[in-house]
Amino acid sequence: MNRYGWKKLFGIGIFTIIALLLLPCAGAAANPADPQQAGGITGRVFLDENADTEFKECDCDCGMDDIPVRLYRDHCGGLIVQTAHTDADGYFHFAGLDPGDYCVMPMPKFICEGFQPTKSITQKVTVKPGETVKAEWFGFDHFLDVNE
């Protein structure tokens, strides 16, 4: 290879290295939203034995375990964004949400286990950047006593 061939090859190599080094910087603007801007939603599903729509620490009101809670973007009935299950105390949590409007809806077994809502079964929640919103709690009562 003559001396101009090496210069040309060397020039292409330097150009390639510089382009590869700059490539991650060029793609940085295309990354999704900053994780610090993501928000969340928490809430609780409880057994409202006295059907007064309020949770009271007593033998009759308690959290409902393993209830699926669906999260929809904008309005209920669209595509499900996430599904969470309540813990042993009835609490649920959604994380990593983009700011915006969501609809939260628990899904207890209405027919098989005989639950009826004592409050609205859907809630509209607005998540702001970096904020975790506490949704109003969902209450359910037995409309038939499955123990009788």
Residue, then its C-alpha position, 0 to 999 in steps of 0.5 A: m500500500n502506498r503512503y496515500g492508501w494508509k492516510k486514506l485508511f487512517g482517515i476513514g478509521i478516525f472518522t468511524i471512531i468519532a462517529l461511533l463515539l458521537l452516536p450515543c449522544a445523538g440518540a439520547a434525545a430519543n430515550p423515553a421520559d426521565p424515570q424521575q418524572a414517572g409517577g404511581i398510584t396506591g390504594r386499598v380494596f376493603l371488605d365493608e361489612n357494615a356497608d357504610t362506605e368507610f373503612k374502620e379498624c374493626d372485626c368487620d372491615c378488613g383489607m381484601d387479599d389477592i384482588p386484581v386491580r386494573l389500570y387503564r389509560d385515560h378512561c375505563g374500558g380501553l386497553i389495560v396498562q397494568t394489573a396489580h394484585t392487592d396484598a394481605d392487607g388489601y393495598f395495591h400499587f402501580a409504579g412507573l407511570d407516565p403523567g396523565d389521566y388513568c382509571v383504576m378498577p378492582m375486579p373482585k369475583f362478584i358472582c362466585e364470592g358474592f361481593q357488591p360495591t359499597k362505593s363506585i367501582t371505578q376511579k379517575v386519577t391524574v398522575k403528575p410527574g414524579e408524584t404517587v397519588k393515593a386513590e380513594w379506597f374501594g369498598f365491597d360488601h357481601f350481598l349474600d352470606v356464603n357462610e350460611 
